[in-house]
């Protein structure tokens, strides 16, 4: 039997799941709330509630999965800090799950052997993007691309998924392009299952930011002009 705790604080949602795997199948207990901000205050009570419903304690958890980005800088730090802390205390693996990988995994069910493009709105004209081949494997590293440049890289056989998918499908003007969905994060059940299937590296999960934060510290004693 394997019990996994899954955590997602990458975007506006705060989500937690406990996935129990046995020879007879799986049992999933989960909760997700759109909170916008305040992940630091919401996460621990949600973990306690979900674990209570699942009838498990921290001593029962064998593995942790946590979304590592791209997403909110503050939210990611909350989830990753909690996951790494639990893993250190319990001496169990903590697995980082890319939001783009999760979205692509959900789209593969409808892709039917077609390549998948996972795309998330970033800021202004920028988009977080990851390409996946027909087998579902990454076709390169995740990146930040300009909307216009990315639209020119889309091919008619692609399946698009993520918050930027509908607009990109319209911008590219290709009839064969299919849109799977426009979610900004994968379902917490997907995060849990990917974490259960992943091979543990032995290293703590790290954030996948892809770009610098919007807020920049000012130089000491100097006020920058607007």
Beta strands, then each sheet from edge to edge (+ up, - down):
strand 1: 2-8
strand 2: 13-22
strand 3: 25-34
strand 4: 63-69
strand 5: 93-98
strand 6: 116-121
strand 7: 126-132
strand 8: 143-146
strand 9: 159-161
strand 10: 178-181
sheet 1: 3+ 2- 1+ 4+ 5+
sheet 2: 8+ 7- 6+ 9+ 10+
end
